[in-house]
Amino acid sequence: MIRNDTAIDVGVIGVGSMGQHHARVYDELPDANLVGVFDVDDEQAAEIATKHDVEALELETLLERVDAVSVVVPTQYHYDMATTCLDANVGVLVEKPVLDDLDRADEFQSRVEIADVPVQVGHIERFNPAVTQLSNIVDDLSIVSIRAQRLGPELDREIDDSAVLDLMIHDIDIVLSLLDEMPSSIQSAGVDENRHASALLEFDSGVMASLTASRKTERKVRTLEITAEECLVELDYMDQSIEIHRSSVPEYIEHDGDVRFRHESIVERPTVTNAEPLRKELESFVSVIDAHGIPEVTVQDGINALEVAEAIETTALSEQKRTVVADD
């Protein structure tokens, strides 16, 4: 690929199932120059590096050669890896959840604030073109409630995080960004150590949000529904589509002596220009690094989403433990 002379030198730390896609997209971006990759699995690093005609480097060497990196390692290593990058004055995109727990959130935020480079959190759905369009629509709505479903079957690879921390956290971040407030009340329940979980969030503004995430559903679903005073908005993350249902006048129709009730909705389908969310996310990150600007998804955004997710996780697990004790 032909790149411009001011391309940002980037690398990827952790090139497993998700990290290798970061490498692929960086290699495709004209404003990015993929310098190399690092992984504790030398064979995996070499394979991905060869695929993109770059080097598999030691971590210290990679950080010496790049302006920014994607940190795509298991969540428990996010803090150590991200702060190592900051110490090397390298900008960071750290995948979600931003940290493995909230104990070091204040410390991490302090490290980010004194750093001389941007840090972005990888809440990829913020860059889904349908969500971008939705953000423009909700400004004119009086939202009553939000319902999100993120469901699917078990994957053929091991995932350490529960459905709450792996799946629902996406929708938590979207809800918080749309409403621009934290919930005042959180209720939740789950089964099988939260491989299937639901939560009800209430906000001081009067809005409620119902979220469900599952690794036990045999159909993949990624939807968001907004009930507003003016209309009903349905978003499909996978199709990258939006439908707006507005009220119509109900009427009774007589046909062959039978009287029937009809109430048809007026459906609007705003234009959404489809694109790969990861590409939009990394384009934004590279642009932020170049301009030394503020990321679309900040560390505080990531911490807010994690705070809500942990509250949901803890409450749901506590209820499951109480049920087990009661059964015994």
Secondary structure, DSSP 8 states (H G I E B T S, - for coil): ----TT-EEEEEE--STTHHHHHHHHHH-TTEEEEEEE-SSHHHHHHHHHHTT-EE--HHHHHHH-SEEEE-S-GGGHHHHHHHHHHTT-EEEEESSSSSSSTTHHHHHHHHHH-SS-EEEE-GGGG-HHHHHHHHHHTT--EEEEEEEEE----SS---S-HIIIIIHHHHHHHHHHHTS--SEEEEEEETTTTEEEEEEE-TTS-EEEEEEESS-SS-EEEEEEEESS-EEEEETTTTEEEEEE----EEEEETTEEEEE---EEE--------HHHHHHHHHHHHHHHT---SS-HHHHHHHHHHHHHHHHHHHHHHHHHHHHH-
